[in-house]
Every structure is written in structure tokens, then in C-alpha cells.
Amino acid sequence: NINMTVIVAQQNITQTLTLNQSQLLALLSGFTIAPAVSSYINVFQKATISYRFGTAVFTNTNNVLSFKLGSTVVSNSLNATNILGLSQSTSISFAPANPYSGSMASSANTALTFNIDTANILGGDATSSLSITFTYSVFAA
């Protein structure tokens, strides 16, 4: 006999959020893109981030951007220099890093966040922004 647990998707959600300069300068603490919901698990599916360059380049960008579920990285990672350190607008996609991993079972009531590691970026200007279009699923725990 084989015992299997079947996880049924409750809802797939796609939305777009835009982070302004002050939010970008505070990414070390994480930016919540999907709130924690009691008895449900958020599962990262995919995302595209679109950077709109203003008039000044961000500095201190040699840090990694990623999506996290709690403290677990659930996406591929990107060096922030490759998008926020540019003097032009650009977009890049993120894929899941094994979205149905064993960490899901213990991640109910955990927010999905967009983060930078090590240190916040600096500089930029008020006309710079980063739009995040992302899809995630919500499963019953």
C-alpha cells in the first residue's frame, strides 16, 4: 500500500504591486506580497519584475533579490545589480525553486515576501519604481 497526501489548489492569484523608492530602500525587512492566512499555505508560482529607471541609479546593489515564504527562499535569486543598478528600465522573470517542497507542510499562516539579502540598496530617486506581477497559489493546510 502507498500512502499519499493530495494537495488541492484552493485558488490561483495573479496581481501586480508597485514599490516606490522608499519601499525599495527598505527591502531588507521584506515586502509582503501575499499575507499570512490562518490554515492556508501560500505557494510562489512565478513573477516578473519591471524596473522603471528615474534619473538616479540605485547604489549598494550587490545583494540578492528573491521571494521568500517565511525564511525559506522559494524562487530563483537575482543579483540586484542586474536590475536596480541599471541606468535604464528593464524587466526580468523569476521562476519557482521547487514550489511544492517539503517546507510547505510547516508553512501555514506564513506570508510570501519579496526581499533583498545582506543590506538595503541606497540612492535612486522618487521617479524610480519596481512593479512586481506575480502568481501564487493558496492551499488548505
Buried (B, 14 or more C-beta within 10 A) or exposed (E): EEEEEEBEEEEEEEEEBEBEBEBBBBBEEBBEBBEBBEEBBBBBBBBBBBBBBBEBBBEBBEBBBBBBBBEBBBBBBBEBBEBBBBEEEEEEEBEBBEBEBEBBEEBBBBBBBBBBBEEBBEBBEEEBBBBBBBBBBBBEB
